[in-house]
């Protein structure tokens, strides 16, 4: 695999809003959710099925009860007349206890696999696919493509979906080369998932159990997990690089606290700083990176010292 495919070349980093209805997805949960886990320590061990698992969840032909904000990621550009499986749509949905991603195909179901990996790489370029979260699934369809010869693309949706559900944060194209169609999925934490297939139309479904995270520790600027994931994704794509530098984050906090001034900031520990306000009062500011993967540093506590005499 030595040249980047048409599908990989068009990858752009697009967020999806205004999500429409998800059709043909089921009521089946993704198994029991994983035990509660801290954001800094993902639950070990997934309930990953064997690659190519085809056992559908019970009742998986009607919309799931309790589903919220299901969405299509793209629509079909027409059925391909050439042999092989061709991607026509990607859909995501949030349900009670699990999130779902659906890959729809024409021309039959491809061979498929989904595995947890340390990072997802573009095929064949070899560069890391930016994904928010702290756990990553690599999904590969063999004998599949999103392009049908001279007819052009069979999948016309965006190459990146960023729903920022409780567990499913993003789905990104990761390659379309020599019969291998790849995707990366960014997750809030590593938990159980269930891969199965449906027909009429042909779909590959992945249900991913919610993993309970610890309360978000940030108290300034970024104060929630959804806010952190979107900021992390932007940071991974080169935006606001200062957010990973603790000193610069504390300086930004100080300038926002006392506009028009430049308070003195002194680092006193690995994640602890002293900030001297214009009044002379000293504040102890501490923070941490709330995930095990690269991302922004956040302020977690601010303790004011006594007023100067």
C-alpha positions in Angstrom: 0.0 0.0 0.0 2.1 2.9 -1.3 -0.1 5.6 -2.6 -2.9 7.5 -0.9 -6.4 6.7 -2.3 -9.0 9.1 -3.6 -11.0 8.6 -0.4 -8.1 9.3 1.9 -7.1 12.4 -0.1 -10.4 14.1 0.5 -10.3 13.7 4.3 -11.2 17.0 5.9 -11.8 17.7 9.5 -15.5 18.5 9.6 -17.9 18.5 12.6 -21.4 17.3 12.0 -24.4 19.3 13.2 -28.1 19.3 12.6 -28.3 15.5 12.7 -31.3 13.8 10.9 -33.1 10.5 11.7 -31.3 7.2 11.8 -33.2 4.4 10.0 -32.9 0.6 10.2 -31.0 0.5 13.6 -32.1 -1.6 16.5 -33.1 -2.0 20.1 -30.3 -4.3 21.0 -27.9 -3.0 23.7 -24.2 -3.4 23.3 -24.1 -5.8 26.2 -23.7 -4.7 29.8 -21.9 -1.4 30.1 -18.4 -1.6 31.5 -17.9 -0.9 35.2 -17.4 2.7 36.1 -14.0 4.0 35.2 -11.9 7.1 35.8 -11.1 9.3 32.8 -7.5 8.8 33.6 -7.7 5.0 33.8 -9.9 3.5 31.0 -11.6 0.3 31.8 -9.3 -2.5 30.8 -10.4 -5.2 28.5 -13.2 -5.0 25.8 -15.8 -7.5 24.9 -14.6 -7.4 21.3 -16.2 -10.0 19.1 -14.2 -12.1 16.7 -13.5 -10.2 13.4 -16.4 -10.6 11.0 -19.0 -11.4 13.7 -22.4 -11.5 12.1 -24.7 -12.3 15.0 -27.3 -9.5 15.1 -28.7 -8.2 18.4 -32.3 -9.3 19.0 -34.9 -7.0 17.4 -32.3 -5.0 15.5 -34.5 -4.0 12.7 -36.5 -1.2 14.4 -35.4 2.0 15.9 -34.2 1.5 19.5 -36.3 2.6 22.4 -34.8 5.5 24.2 -32.6 6.6 21.2 -31.6 10.2 21.1 -30.2 12.2 18.3 -29.6 9.4 15.8 -28.1 10.8 12.5 -27.0 9.9 9.0 -23.5 10.8 8.1 -24.1 10.7 4.4 -26.4 9.5 1.6 -25.9 7.2 -1.4 -24.7 8.5 -4.7 -26.2 5.5 -6.5 -25.6 1.8 -6.6 -22.3 0.7 -8.1 -22.6 -1.7 -11.0 -19.1 -3.0 -10.5 -18.4 -6.1 -8.3 -17.5 -5.6 -4.7 -19.0 -3.9 -1.6 -19.4 -0.1 -1.8 -20.0 2.2 1.1 -23.1 4.3 0.7 -23.8 5.8 4.1 -22.5 6.2 7.7 -24.9 6.8 10.5 -24.4 7.3 14.2 -26.9 7.3 17.1 -27.0 7.6 20.9 -29.1 5.1 22.9 -29.7 4.2 26.5 -26.5 2.7 27.7 -24.6 2.6 24.3 -23.8 4.5 21.2 -24.0 3.1 17.6 -22.2 3.6 14.3 -23.6 2.0 11.1 -21.8 1.5 7.8 -24.2 0.8 4.9 -23.1 -0.9 1.7 -24.3 -1.8 -1.7 -23.1 -4.9 -3.5 -23.1 -7.2 -0.5 -21.4 -7.2 2.9 -17.6 -7.0 3.0 -15.3 -8.9 5.3 -14.8 -6.7 8.4 -12.8 -6.4 11.6 -12.7 -3.9 14.6 -9.9 -3.8 17.1 -8.6 -1.5 19.8 -5.3 0.1 18.8 -2.9 2.6 20.4 -3.4 4.9 17.4 -5.1 4.8 14.0 -2.9 5.5 10.9 -3.9 6.6 7.5 -3.7 3.8 4.9 -1.3 4.0 3.0 0.1 7.4 4.0 1.0 6.2 7.5 0.2 9.4 9.3 -1.8 9.4 12.6 -5.5 10.1 12.2 -6.5 12.8 14.7 -9.2 11.4 17.0 -10.6 12.8 20.2 -10.9 10.6 23.3 -8.6 8.2 25.1 -9.4 4.9 23.3 -9.4 4.1 19.6 -11.1 1.5 17.4 -9.7 0.7 14.0 -12.4 -0.6 11.6 -11.3 -2.3 8.3 -13.5 -3.5 5.5 -11.9 -5.9 3.1 -13.0 -6.0 -0.5 -14.7 -2.6 -0.1 -14.4 0.9 -1.3 -16.3 4.3 -1.3 -15.5 4.8 -5.0 -17.1 3.1 -8.0 -14.8 3.5 -11.0 -15.8 6.2 -13.4 -19.1 6.6 -11.6 -17.3 8.3 -8.8 -18.0 8.3 -5.1 -20.7 6.0 -3.6 -20.4 7.7 -0.2 -21.1 11.4 -0.4 -21.2 12.3 3.3 -18.4 14.0 5.3 -15.3 11.9 5.9 -15.3 12.9 9.7 -18.3 12.7 12.0 -18.0 14.3 15.5 -21.2 13.6 17.4 -19.5 13.8 20.9 -21.9 11.3 22.4 -21.1 9.9 25.9 -18.9 7.2 24.4 -18.7 7.6 20.6 -16.9 10.9 20.0 -15.8 10.7 16.3 -15.7 8.5 13.2 -13.0 9.4 10.7 -12.0 8.0 7.3 -8.6 6.3 7.5 -8.0 5.0 4.0 -9.5 3.6 0.8 -6.7 1.7 -0.9 -6.5 -1.6 -2.9 -9.7 -3.0 -1.6 -9.2 -2.0 2.0 -11.6 0.7 3.4 -10.5 1.9 6.9 -11.9 4.0 9.6 -10.9 5.2 13.1 -13.3 5.7 15.9 -12.5 7.9 18.9 -14.0 6.9 22.2 -14.3 8.5 25.6 -12.8 5.3 27.3 -12.2 1.7 26.4 -15.2 -0.5 27.0 -17.2 -3.3 25.5 -18.5 -3.3 21.9 -20.5 -5.6 19.6 -20.0 -5.8 15.9 -22.8 -7.5 13.8 -24.5 -7.2 10.4 -28.0 -6.5 9.1 -29.4 -6.9 5.6 -32.0 -5.1 3.4 -30.0 -2.9 3.1 -26.6 -4.4 4.0 -25.2 -2.8 7.1 -22.3 -3.4 9.5 -23.2 -2.1 13.0 -21.0 -1.5 16.0 -22.7 -0.9 19.3 -20.3 0.6 21.9 -21.2 0.5 25.6 -21.1 3.6 27.7 -18.3 3.8 30.2 -19.0 6.1 33.2 -16.2 8.7 33.6 -15.2 10.5 36.7 -16.6 14.0 37.2 -14.7 16.4 34.9 -12.1 18.2 37.0 -11.7 21.4 35.1 -13.1 24.6 36.7 -12.0 27.3 34.2 -12.7 27.7 30.4 -13.2 23.9 29.8 -15.6 22.6 32.4 -17.2 19.5 30.9 -16.3 16.3 29.1 -18.0 17.3 25.9 -16.2 20.7 26.0 -12.9 18.9 26.6 -13.4 16.4 23.7 -14.1 19.2 21.2 -11.2 21.2 22.5 -8.9 18.2 22.4 -9.9 17.5 18.8 -9.2 21.0 17.7 -5.9 20.9 19.6 -4.9 17.7 17.8 -5.5 19.5 14.5 -3.2 22.3 15.4 -5.5 24.8 17.0 -4.5 26.7 20.2 -1.3 24.7 20.9 -0.8 26.7 24.1 -3.5 24.7 25.8 -1.1 21.8 26.5 1.4 24.1 28.3 0.5 24.5 32.0 2.3 27.8 32.4 0.5 29.3 29.4 -2.9 28.1 30.6 -2.4 29.7 34.0 -1.2 32.9 32.4 -4.3 32.9 30.3 -6.5 32.4 33.4 -4.7 35.3 35.2 -5.2 37.7 32.3 -8.9 36.7 32.2 -9.2 37.2 35.9 -7.5 40.6 35.9 -8.0 42.1 32.4 -5.5 44.6 31.2 -2.8 43.4 33.6 0.0 40.9 33.5 0.0 39.1 36.9 3.3 37.4 38.0 3.1 33.7 37.6 5.7 31.3 39.3 5.7 27.6 38.9 6.1 25.8 42.3 5.5 22.2 41.4 4.7 19.8 38.5 1.2 21.2 38.2 1.2 24.0 40.8 1.6 27.7 40.3 1.6 30.9 42.4 -0.1 33.9 40.8 0.4 37.3 42.3 -2.7 39.5 41.7 -2.3 43.3 41.1 -3.5 43.7 44.8 -0.5 41.7 46.0 -2.7 38.7 47.0 -1.2 35.4 46.0 -3.3 32.6 44.5 -2.3 28.9 44.3 -3.4 27.5 41.0 -3.2 23.7 40.2 -4.2 21.6 37.3 -3.7 18.4 35.3 -4.3 16.7 32.0 -7.5 14.8 32.6 -6.9 12.0 30.0 -4.2 9.4 29.4 -3.8 10.6 25.8 -2.3 13.8 24.5 -4.6 16.8 25.0 -5.1 20.2 26.8 -4.1 20.8 30.4 -6.9 22.2 32.6 -7.0 24.2 35.8 -8.6 22.1 38.7 -8.2 24.3 41.8 -7.7 28.0 42.6 -7.0 28.8 46.3 -6.6 32.5 47.3 -4.1 33.3 49.9 -4.5 35.9 52.7 -4.9 39.5 51.8 -1.6 41.4 52.1 -1.3 43.5 55.2 
